[in-house]
Amino acid sequence: MPLYLIRYSEIGLKGRNRAYFEKRLVENIRTVLKDKRLKPKIKRLQGRLLLDVDKEIDLKNIFGISSYSPCIQTKAELKKINSESLSLVKKNPKTKTFRISARRLDKRFALSSLELNNKVGAFIVKKTKLKVSLEKPDLEIGVEIINDKAFIFCKTLAGFGGLPVGVEGKALCLVSDKNSVLAGLLLMKRGCSIITVEESKIKNLKELDELAKTFKCRALIVPDTLQSLKDYPIDVPVLRPLIAFSEQEIKQELEKYKSIL
Amino acid sequence: MPLYLIRYSEIGLKGRNRAYFEKRLVENIRTVLKDKRLKPKIKRLQGRLLLDVDKEIDLKNIFGISSYSPCIQTKAELKKINSESLSLVKKNPKTKTFRISARRLDKRFALSSLELNNKVGAFIVKKTKLKVSLEKPDLEIGVEIINDKAFIFCKTLAGFGGLPVGVEGKALCLVSDKNSVLAGLLLMKRGCSIITVEESKIKNLKELDELAKTFKCRALIVPDTLQSLKDYPIDVPVLRPLIAFSEQEIKQELEKYKSIL
């Protein structure tokens, strides 16, 4: 049963309703995993989510997630942390140098992050032949203390960050090519829900206004650049997220999201 | 009399009217230097501009310029290139290792870029005690062969790139804060000319439409993000270049252009 510690950055930064953002992210993760017929258990911790799921999964493409780590959970007690860290080291037999990177998110825990680094590090050195390397260790063991639990991991995978899809309301996205999908993605990353409409299925651009009203969309998203700048007969604001991008920047962004596109 | 070799990247990439873009860039450089009461001579070479001006200047902020180098000009003859390269080395007395980076933009020149590297490099080694380091030289001497001239330099300064202001027509920019200046800058970098209008001096947003007509603006530029999304009563397209930026990305962009802002 893999267990994942999930981090999100921007939600915490905003002076907005953090709980609402967190709930939306939880909901979005549930939706994605439900599509894969998985039944996850998700807990909201202090600035983190804890996901318990039947098998290994990829969470990279869920906007709002900045990073995530497959982890071991144990009590926030030095003895337990030592032994679980040691077990992680033993699972990585090629390791010669290591480092402990502890973070005490729960300040009630008796040891500071630095003290925890030193104590767990000393224990591993005593029990193995490994050396500590702060600069470029073969293995970095992360320890996060949250509430009365410790989460221990040696792998952190990057997500795209951004905001959870849905926190900023709905927008209609006019889709014709890759650039228009990119335009939609960039606004999903800012929290928009997207209703897509294929340009080829539209007889008259005036239909867009009707569609926006039907689906209660706050805006229309189009892939216009200055070279393809058009006006659209629609009452809601028209968003052109690619308007200040060069061709090279558009290529770079497409490359960044190729796992989604 | 400093001489500058100026490079521009995107102009060449476009399938559009290259000569028109180059002329606009020349015109923009003239305007900036005229404001400083300088009288530059500017020549269009093969994919480069050559600027001859009374004193040292900063060209970083002129959109369209990707980089520029203060340079020495000489005939495209190996003997001349050797002696001018040697004089540059002597002007940098702390140098211990060097490299020659030649580019033959004019294919009529007898030596290939590689041959030129080797010959000039060998000459410098013979005349000095310096060593060649291809990896991390103290001094890199650039040689560009264009038409029947060689341009020799040891410093390349970065510009912002983009397109020359003015090649994409005029836009009205509603200015209220730093973000709105950034919004305008991003579109100037895509080639727009900007007419600014201070929001505080506008009594009613309907005045914008009149201003756009008066100044023949193709678009209105505003700093809206999803959190500050507004609709504007104007007939031309509304451009919101910051619409897909996070707060952090806006900060980064502001930092990038702090020499202008």
Interface residues (C-beta under 8 A of the other chain):
Chain A: E10 L13 G161 G162 E168 L186 L187 K189 R190 G191 C192 R218 A219 D224 T225 L226 L229 K230 D231 V236 P237 V238 L239 R240 P241 I243 A244 S246 E247 Q248
Chain B: E10 L13 G161 G162 E168 L186 L187 K189 R190 G191 C192 R218 A219 D224 T225 L226 L229 K230 D231 V236 P237 V238 L239 R240 P241 I243 A244 S246 E247 Q248
